[in-house]
């Protein structure tokens, strides 16, 4: 599967952005999806994950209550709605896909076999 992330940009603190991750292929519903982010000089961190069907989601504590992950399997697309953005949310955001036979969420980067190219999110104070 190939992934294309989009939707990043520059926003003021308190604002919102919605990231999209479009996937190629006919078996998109077989993949658990996730979002990660990497700030300059820091490691890539887990942000949010969603199961194959979308029934299960999981969030990093730092974004819980502000970000929402979702997916539309008919459109082969995952989303990350980001509200109440903070300057510390500034990073390159990556979407990822993990082929799974069960309906689990995947929270560790090493379990993801496919990655998008990243989209920059910058939050100004």
Secondary structure, DSSP 8 states (H G I E B T S, - for coil): --EEEE--EEEETT--EEEEEEE-SS-GGGEEEEEEEE-TTS-EEEEEEE-SSSS-EEE-TTTTTTEEEEEETTTTEEEEEE-S--GGG-EEEEEEEEE-SS------GGG--EE---EEEEEE-
